């Protein structure tokens, strides 16, 4: 079951580079980094994860 944070304040403006997110679990916020890809990039990565581009 996924619960949203009960904090209703507006989200602060982003100060981090793209791909950085805050995940709230059990009332604690953790900064994490995610890979931002479009659909074509995901398919390429899934079919050839060791491709020419790193």
mmCIF file of the N, C-alpha and C atoms, coordinates in Angstrom:
data_MODEL
# 
_entry.id   MODEL 
# 
loop_
_atom_site.group_PDB 
_atom_site.id 
_atom_site.type_symbol 
_atom_site.label_atom_id 
_atom_site.label_alt_id 
_atom_site.label_comp_id 
_atom_site.label_asym_id 
_atom_site.label_entity_id 
_atom_site.label_seq_id 
_atom_site.pdbx_PDB_ins_code 
_atom_site.Cartn_x 
_atom_site.Cartn_y 
_atom_site.Cartn_z 
_atom_site.occupancy 
_atom_site.B_iso_or_equiv 
_atom_site.pdbx_formal_charge 
_atom_site.auth_seq_id 
_atom_site.auth_comp_id 
_atom_site.auth_asym_id 
_atom_site.auth_atom_id 
_atom_site.pdbx_PDB_model_num 
ATOM 1   N N  . UNK A 1 1  ? 0.845  -1.181 0.000   1.00 0.00 ? 1  UNK A N  1 
ATOM 2   C CA . UNK A 1 1  ? 0.000  0.000  0.000   1.00 0.00 ? 1  UNK A CA 1 
ATOM 3   C C  . UNK A 1 1  ? 0.887  1.239  0.000   1.00 0.00 ? 1  UNK A C  1 
ATOM 4   N N  . UNK A 1 2  ? 0.586  2.173  -0.861  1.00 0.00 ? 2  UNK A N  1 
ATOM 5   C CA . UNK A 1 2  ? 1.350  3.405  -0.975  1.00 0.00 ? 2  UNK A CA 1 
ATOM 6   C C  . UNK A 1 2  ? 0.571  4.521  -0.296  1.00 0.00 ? 2  UNK A C  1 
ATOM 7   N N  . UNK A 1 3  ? 1.249  5.255  0.584   1.00 0.00 ? 3  UNK A N  1 
ATOM 8   C CA . UNK A 1 3  ? 0.622  6.399  1.253   1.00 0.00 ? 3  UNK A CA 1 
ATOM 9   C C  . UNK A 1 3  ? 1.367  7.653  0.862   1.00 0.00 ? 3  UNK A C  1 
ATOM 10  N N  . UNK A 1 4  ? 0.619  8.701  0.654   1.00 0.00 ? 4  UNK A N  1 
ATOM 11  C CA . UNK A 1 4  ? 1.250  9.988  0.364   1.00 0.00 ? 4  UNK A CA 1 
ATOM 12  C C  . UNK A 1 4  ? 1.574  10.694 1.669   1.00 0.00 ? 4  UNK A C  1 
ATOM 13  N N  . UNK A 1 5  ? 2.541  11.541 1.622   1.00 0.00 ? 5  UNK A N  1 
ATOM 14  C CA . UNK A 1 5  ? 2.918  12.312 2.795   1.00 0.00 ? 5  UNK A CA 1 
ATOM 15  C C  . UNK A 1 5  ? 1.758  13.205 3.223   1.00 0.00 ? 5  UNK A C  1 
ATOM 16  N N  . UNK A 1 6  ? 1.462  13.283 4.512   1.00 0.00 ? 6  UNK A N  1 
ATOM 17  C CA . UNK A 1 6  ? 0.362  14.120 4.963   1.00 0.00 ? 6  UNK A CA 1 
ATOM 18  C C  . UNK A 1 6  ? 0.685  15.622 4.924   1.00 0.00 ? 6  UNK A C  1 
ATOM 19  N N  . UNK A 1 7  ? 1.908  15.959 4.586   1.00 0.00 ? 7  UNK A N  1 
ATOM 20  C CA . UNK A 1 7  ? 2.324  17.363 4.538   1.00 0.00 ? 7  UNK A CA 1 
ATOM 21  C C  . UNK A 1 7  ? 1.677  18.034 3.330   1.00 0.00 ? 7  UNK A C  1 
ATOM 22  N N  . UNK A 1 8  ? 0.899  19.078 3.550   1.00 0.00 ? 8  UNK A N  1 
ATOM 23  C CA . UNK A 1 8  ? 0.181  19.726 2.468   1.00 0.00 ? 8  UNK A CA 1 
ATOM 24  C C  . UNK A 1 8  ? 0.811  21.014 1.985   1.00 0.00 ? 8  UNK A C  1 
ATOM 25  N N  . UNK A 1 9  ? 2.019  21.301 2.415   1.00 0.00 ? 9  UNK A N  1 
ATOM 26  C CA . UNK A 1 9  ? 2.681  22.540 1.984   1.00 0.00 ? 9  UNK A CA 1 
ATOM 27  C C  . UNK A 1 9  ? 3.085  22.444 0.516   1.00 0.00 ? 9  UNK A C  1 
ATOM 28  N N  . UNK A 1 10 ? 3.203  23.596 -0.174  1.00 0.00 ? 10 UNK A N  1 
ATOM 29  C CA . UNK A 1 10 ? 3.664  23.566 -1.571  1.00 0.00 ? 10 UNK A CA 1 
ATOM 30  C C  . UNK A 1 10 ? 5.084  23.021 -1.666  1.00 0.00 ? 10 UNK A C  1 
ATOM 31  N N  . UNK A 1 11 ? 5.358  22.381 -2.758  1.00 0.00 ? 11 UNK A N  1 
ATOM 32  C CA . UNK A 1 11 ? 6.682  21.805 -3.004  1.00 0.00 ? 11 UNK A CA 1 
ATOM 33  C C  . UNK A 1 11 ? 7.674  22.937 -3.236  1.00 0.00 ? 11 UNK A C  1 
ATOM 34  N N  . UNK A 1 12 ? 8.864  22.878 -2.627  1.00 0.00 ? 12 UNK A N  1 
ATOM 35  C CA . UNK A 1 12 ? 9.868  23.924 -2.848  1.00 0.00 ? 12 UNK A CA 1 
ATOM 36  C C  . UNK A 1 12 ? 10.407 23.866 -4.280  1.00 0.00 ? 12 UNK A C  1 
ATOM 37  N N  . UNK A 1 13 ? 10.921 24.971 -4.750  1.00 0.00 ? 13 UNK A N  1 
ATOM 38  C CA . UNK A 1 13 ? 11.514 25.014 -6.085  1.00 0.00 ? 13 UNK A CA 1 
ATOM 39  C C  . UNK A 1 13 ? 12.734 24.096 -6.123  1.00 0.00 ? 13 UNK A C  1 
ATOM 40  N N  . UNK A 1 14 ? 12.940 23.470 -7.264  1.00 0.00 ? 14 UNK A N  1 
ATOM 41  C CA . UNK A 1 14 ? 14.045 22.516 -7.428  1.00 0.00 ? 14 UNK A CA 1 
ATOM 42  C C  . UNK A 1 14 ? 15.383 23.237 -7.349  1.00 0.00 ? 14 UNK A C  1 
ATOM 43  N N  . UNK A 1 15 ? 16.278 22.711 -6.531  1.00 0.00 ? 15 UNK A N  1 
ATOM 44  C CA . UNK A 1 15 ? 17.634 23.242 -6.414  1.00 0.00 ? 15 UNK A CA 1 
ATOM 45  C C  . UNK A 1 15 ? 18.661 22.222 -6.888  1.00 0.00 ? 15 UNK A C  1 
ATOM 46  N N  . UNK A 1 16 ? 18.183 21.042 -7.248  1.00 0.00 ? 16 UNK A N  1 
ATOM 47  C CA . UNK A 1 16 ? 19.070 19.953 -7.638  1.00 0.00 ? 16 UNK A CA 1 
ATOM 48  C C  . UNK A 1 16 ? 19.003 19.727 -9.147  1.00 0.00 ? 16 UNK A C  1 
ATOM 49  N N  . UNK A 1 17 ? 20.002 19.082 -9.690  1.00 0.00 ? 17 UNK A N  1 
ATOM 50  C CA . UNK A 1 17 ? 19.974 18.797 -11.122 1.00 0.00 ? 17 UNK A CA 1 
ATOM 51  C C  . UNK A 1 17 ? 18.849 17.812 -11.458 1.00 0.00 ? 17 UNK A C  1 
ATOM 52  N N  . UNK A 1 18 ? 18.419 17.755 -12.722 1.00 0.00 ? 18 UNK A N  1 
ATOM 53  C CA . UNK A 1 18 ? 17.375 16.809 -13.109 1.00 0.00 ? 18 UNK A CA 1 
ATOM 54  C C  . UNK A 1 18 ? 17.752 15.378 -12.738 1.00 0.00 ? 18 UNK A C  1 
ATOM 55  N N  . UNK A 1 19 ? 16.770 14.605 -12.338 1.00 0.00 ? 19 UNK A N  1 
ATOM 56  C CA . UNK A 1 19 ? 17.020 13.219 -11.950 1.00 0.00 ? 19 UNK A CA 1 
ATOM 57  C C  . UNK A 1 19 ? 17.105 13.028 -10.454 1.00 0.00 ? 19 UNK A C  1 
ATOM 58  N N  . UNK A 1 20 ? 17.089 14.099 -9.685  1.00 0.00 ? 20 UNK A N  1 
ATOM 59  C CA . UNK A 1 20 ? 17.120 14.001 -8.227  1.00 0.00 ? 20 UNK A CA 1 
ATOM 60  C C  . UNK A 1 20 ? 15.705 14.175 -7.697  1.00 0.00 ? 20 UNK A C  1 
ATOM 61  N N  . UNK A 1 21 ? 15.282 13.252 -6.836  1.00 0.00 ? 21 UNK A N  1 
ATOM 62  C CA . UNK A 1 21 ? 13.937 13.265 -6.287  1.00 0.00 ? 21 UNK A CA 1 
ATOM 63  C C  . UNK A 1 21 ? 13.984 13.016 -4.791  1.00 0.00 ? 21 UNK A C  1 
ATOM 64  N N  . UNK A 1 22 ? 12.903 13.345 -4.116  1.00 0.00 ? 22 UNK A N  1 
ATOM 65  C CA . UNK A 1 22 ? 12.747 13.018 -2.708  1.00 0.00 ? 22 UNK A CA 1 
ATOM 66  C C  . UNK A 1 22 ? 11.641 11.996 -2.577  1.00 0.00 ? 22 UNK A C  1 
ATOM 67  N N  . UNK A 1 23 ? 11.941 10.904 -1.905  1.00 0.00 ? 23 UNK A N  1 
ATOM 68  C CA . UNK A 1 23 ? 10.980 9.838  -1.664  1.00 0.00 ? 23 UNK A CA 1 
ATOM 69  C C  . UNK A 1 23 ? 10.651 9.860  -0.180  1.00 0.00 ? 23 UNK A C  1 
ATOM 70  N N  . UNK A 1 24 ? 9.361  9.833  0.151   1.00 0.00 ? 24 UNK A N  1 
ATOM 71  C CA . UNK A 1 24 ? 8.941  9.833  1.548   1.00 0.00 ? 24 UNK A CA 1 
ATOM 72  C C  . UNK A 1 24 ? 8.444  8.437  1.899   1.00 0.00 ? 24 UNK A C  1 
ATOM 73  N N  . UNK A 1 25 ? 9.088  7.825  2.891   1.00 0.00 ? 25 UNK A N  1 
ATOM 74  C CA . UNK A 1 25 ? 8.684  6.516  3.385   1.00 0.00 ? 25 UNK A CA 1 
ATOM 75  C C  . UNK A 1 25 ? 8.625  6.583  4.894   1.00 0.00 ? 25 UNK A C  1 
ATOM 76  N N  . UNK A 1 26 ? 7.524  6.133  5.439   1.00 0.00 ? 26 UNK A N  1 
ATOM 77  C CA . UNK A 1 26 ? 7.311  6.102  6.882   1.00 0.00 ? 26 UNK A CA 1 
ATOM 78  C C  . UNK A 1 26 ? 7.616  7.449  7.519   1.00 0.00 ? 26 UNK A C  1 
ATOM 79  N N  . UNK A 1 27 ? 7.195  8.524  6.852   1.00 0.00 ? 27 UNK A N  1 
ATOM 80  C CA . UNK A 1 27 ? 7.345  9.862  7.392   1.00 0.00 ? 27 UNK A CA 1 
ATOM 81  C C  . UNK A 1 27 ? 8.725  10.471 7.257   1.00 0.00 ? 27 UNK A C  1 
ATOM 82  N N  . UNK A 1 28 ? 9.666  9.785  6.602   1.00 0.00 ? 28 UNK A N  1 
ATOM 83  C CA . UNK A 1 28 ? 11.017 10.318 6.426   1.00 0.00 ? 28 UNK A CA 1 
ATOM 84  C C  . UNK A 1 28 ? 11.311 10.530 4.951   1.00 0.00 ? 28 UNK A C  1 
ATOM 85  N N  . UNK A 1 29 ? 11.870 11.680 4.619   1.00 0.00 ? 29 UNK A N  1 
ATOM 86  C CA . UNK A 1 29 ? 12.217 11.994 3.238   1.00 0.00 ? 29 UNK A CA 1 
ATOM 87  C C  . UNK A 1 29 ? 13.659 11.588 2.960   1.00 0.00 ? 29 UNK A C  1 
ATOM 88  N N  . UNK A 1 30 ? 13.853 10.905 1.846   1.00 0.00 ? 30 UNK A N  1 
ATOM 89  C CA . UNK A 1 30 ? 15.179 10.482 1.417   1.00 0.00 ? 30 UNK A CA 1 
ATOM 90  C C  . UNK A 1 30 ? 15.423 11.018 0.016   1.00 0.00 ? 30 UNK A C  1 
ATOM 91  N N  . UNK A 1 31 ? 16.570 11.630 -0.205  1.00 0.00 ? 31 UNK A N  1 
ATOM 92  C CA . UNK A 1 31 ? 16.906 12.078 -1.556  1.00 0.00 ? 31 UNK A CA 1 
ATOM 93  C C  . UNK A 1 31 ? 17.424 10.879 -2.339  1.00 0.00 ? 31 UNK A C  1 
ATOM 94  N N  . UNK A 1 32 ? 16.996 10.759 -3.572  1.00 0.00 ? 32 UNK A N  1 
ATOM 95  C CA . UNK A 1 32 ? 17.431 9.665  -4.414  1.00 0.00 ? 32 UNK A CA 1 
ATOM 96  C C  . UNK A 1 32 ? 17.654 10.184 -5.821  1.00 0.00 ? 32 UNK A C  1 
ATOM 97  N N  . UNK A 1 33 ? 18.328 9.400  -6.624  1.00 0.00 ? 33 UNK A N  1 
ATOM 98  C CA . UNK A 1 33 ? 18.579 9.800  -8.000  1.00 0.00 ? 33 UNK A CA 1 
ATOM 99  C C  . UNK A 1 33 ? 17.963 8.766  -8.916  1.00 0.00 ? 33 UNK A C  1 
ATOM 100 N N  . UNK A 1 34 ? 17.316 9.223  -9.976  1.00 0.00 ? 34 UNK A N  1 
ATOM 101 C CA . UNK A 1 34 ? 16.667 8.339  -10.940 1.00 0.00 ? 34 UNK A CA 1 
ATOM 102 C C  . UNK A 1 34 ? 17.228 8.621  -12.328 1.00 0.00 ? 34 UNK A C  1 
ATOM 103 N N  . UNK A 1 35 ? 17.140 7.638  -13.167 1.00 0.00 ? 35 UNK A N  1 
ATOM 104 C CA . UNK A 1 35 ? 17.574 7.795  -14.552 1.00 0.00 ? 35 UNK A CA 1 
ATOM 105 C C  . UNK A 1 35 ? 16.399 8.340  -15.342 1.00 0.00 ? 35 UNK A C  1 
ATOM 106 N N  . UNK A 1 36 ? 16.605 9.446  -16.017 1.00 0.00 ? 36 UNK A N  1 
ATOM 107 C CA . UNK A 1 36 ? 15.555 10.028 -16.848 1.00 0.00 ? 36 UNK A CA 1 
ATOM 108 C C  . UNK A 1 36 ? 15.787 9.602  -18.293 1.00 0.00 ? 36 UNK A C  1 
ATOM 109 N N  . UNK A 1 37 ? 14.835 8.828  -18.834 1.00 0.00 ? 37 UNK A N  1 
ATOM 110 C CA . UNK A 1 37 ? 14.935 8.354  -20.214 1.00 0.00 ? 37 UNK A CA 1 
ATOM 111 C C  . UNK A 1 37 ? 13.580 8.477  -20.890 1.00 0.00 ? 37 UNK A C  1 
ATOM 112 N N  . UNK A 1 38 ? 13.613 8.687  -22.190 1.00 0.00 ? 38 UNK A N  1 
ATOM 113 C CA . UNK A 1 38 ? 12.366 8.642  -22.948 1.00 0.00 ? 38 UNK A CA 1 
ATOM 114 C C  . UNK A 1 38 ? 12.113 7.184  -23.367 1.00 0.00 ? 38 UNK A C  1 
ATOM 115 N N  . UNK A 1 39 ? 10.983 6.916  -24.011 1.00 0.00 ? 39 UNK A N  1 
ATOM 116 C CA . UNK A 1 39 ? 10.613 5.545  -24.366 1.00 0.00 ? 39 UNK A CA 1 
ATOM 117 C C  . UNK A 1 39 ? 11.642 4.868  -25.265 1.00 0.00 ? 39 UNK A C  1 
ATOM 118 N N  . UNK A 1 40 ? 12.164 5.588  -26.233 1.00 0.00 ? 40 UNK A N  1 
ATOM 119 C CA . UNK A 1 40 ? 13.144 5.011  -27.154 1.00 0.00 ? 40 UNK A CA 1 
ATOM 120 C C  . UNK A 1 40 ? 14.426 4.640  -26.411 1.00 0.00 ? 40 UNK A C  1 
ATOM 121 N N  . UNK A 1 41 ? 14.879 5.507  -25.528 1.00 0.00 ? 41 UNK A N  1 
ATOM 122 C CA . UNK A 1 41 ? 16.092 5.224  -24.753 1.00 0.00 ? 41 UNK A CA 1 
ATOM 123 C C  . UNK A 1 41 ? 15.902 4.013  -23.846 1.00 0.00 ? 41 UNK A C  1 
ATOM 124 N N  . UNK A 1 42 ? 14.730 3.865  -23.269 1.00 0.00 ? 42 UNK A N  1 
ATOM 125 C CA . UNK A 1 42 ? 14.456 2.700  -22.407 1.00 0.00 ? 42 UNK A CA 1 
ATOM 126 C C  . UNK A 1 42 ? 14.512 1.419  -23.214 1.00 0.00 ? 42 UNK A C  1 
ATOM 127 N N  . UNK A 1 43 ? 13.871 1.401  -24.370 1.00 0.00 ? 43 UNK A N  1 
ATOM 128 C CA . UNK A 1 43 ? 13.890 0.203  -25.219 1.00 0.00 ? 43 UNK A CA 1 
ATOM 129 C C  . UNK A 1 43 ? 15.320 -0.129 -25.627 1.00 0.00 ? 43 UNK A C  1 
ATOM 130 N N  . UNK A 1 44 ? 16.087 0.875  -26.037 1.00 0.00 ? 44 UNK A N  1 
ATOM 131 C CA . UNK A 1 44 ? 17.490 0.638  -26.407 1.00 0.00 ? 44 UNK A CA 1 
ATOM 132 C C  . UNK A 1 44 ? 18.281 0.066  -25.245 1.00 0.00 ? 44 UNK A C  1 
ATOM 133 N N  . UNK A 1 45 ? 18.087 0.622  -24.059 1.00 0.00 ? 45 UNK A N  1 
ATOM 134 C CA . UNK A 1 45 ? 18.826 0.168  -22.878 1.00 0.00 ? 45 UNK A CA 1 
ATOM 135 C C  . UNK A 1 45 ? 18.425 -1.255 -22.494 1.00 0.00 ? 45 UNK A C  1 
ATOM 136 N N  . UNK A 1 46 ? 17.129 -1.566 -22.581 1.00 0.00 ? 46 UNK A N  1 
ATOM 137 C CA . UNK A 1 46 ? 16.672 -2.905 -22.208 1.00 0.00 ? 46 UNK A CA 1 
ATOM 138 C C  . UNK A 1 46 ? 17.130 -3.962 -23.203 1.00 0.00 ? 46 UNK A C  1 
ATOM 139 N N  . UNK A 1 47 ? 17.214 -3.619 -24.485 1.00 0.00 ? 47 UNK A N  1 
ATOM 140 C CA . UNK A 1 47 ? 17.615 -4.608 -25.480 1.00 0.00 ? 47 UNK A CA 1 
ATOM 141 C C  . UNK A 1 47 ? 19.114 -4.718 -25.624 1.00 0.00 ? 47 UNK A C  1 
ATOM 142 N N  . UNK A 1 48 ? 19.871 -3.691 -25.213 1.00 0.00 ? 48 UNK A N  1 
ATOM 143 C CA . UNK A 1 48 ? 21.336 -3.721 -25.293 1.00 0.00 ? 48 UNK A CA 1 
ATOM 144 C C  . UNK A 1 48 ? 21.934 -2.898 -24.156 1.00 0.00 ? 48 UNK A C  1 
ATOM 145 N N  . UNK A 1 49 ? 21.845 -3.415 -22.899 1.00 0.00 ? 49 UNK A N  1 
ATOM 146 C CA . UNK A 1 49 ? 22.322 -2.636 -21.751 1.00 0.00 ? 49 UNK A CA 1 
ATOM 147 C C  . UNK A 1 49 ? 23.825 -2.334 -21.776 1.00 0.00 ? 49 UNK A C  1 
ATOM 148 N N  . UNK A 1 50 ? 24.595 -3.111 -22.508 1.00 0.00 ? 50 UNK A N  1 
ATOM 149 C CA . UNK A 1 50 ? 26.048 -2.875 -22.598 1.00 0.00 ? 50 UNK A CA 1 
ATOM 150 C C  . UNK A 1 50 ? 26.388 -2.162 -23.887 1.00 0.00 ? 50 UNK A C  1 
ATOM 151 N N  . UNK A 1 51 ? 25.460 -1.390 -24.413 1.00 0.00 ? 51 UNK A N  1 
ATOM 152 C CA . UNK A 1 51 ? 25.621 -0.700 -25.703 1.00 0.00 ? 51 UNK A CA 1 
ATOM 153 C C  . UNK A 1 51 ? 26.843 0.174  -25.761 1.00 0.00 ? 51 UNK A C  1 
ATOM 154 N N  . UNK A 1 52 ? 26.988 0.847  -26.862 1.00 0.00 ? 52 UNK A N  1 
ATOM 155 C CA . UNK A 1 52 ? 28.186 1.666  -27.127 1.00 0.00 ? 52 UNK A CA 1 
ATOM 156 C C  . UNK A 1 52 ? 28.241 2.910  -26.253 1.00 0.00 ? 52 UNK A C  1 
ATOM 157 N N  . UNK A 1 53 ? 27.081 3.460  -25.852 1.00 0.00 ? 53 UNK A N  1 
ATOM 158 C CA . UNK A 1 53 ? 27.083 4.672  -25.031 1.00 0.00 ? 53 UNK A CA 1 
ATOM 159 C C  . UNK A 1 53 ? 26.984 4.302  -23.563 1.00 0.00 ? 53 UNK A C  1 
ATOM 160 N N  . UNK A 1 54 ? 27.770 4.951  -22.722 1.00 0.00 ? 54 UNK A N  1 
ATOM 161 C CA . UNK A 1 54 ? 27.741 4.665  -21.282 1.00 0.00 ? 54 UNK A CA 1 
ATOM 162 C C  . UNK A 1 54 ? 27.069 5.774  -20.559 1.00 0.00 ? 54 UNK A C  1 
# 
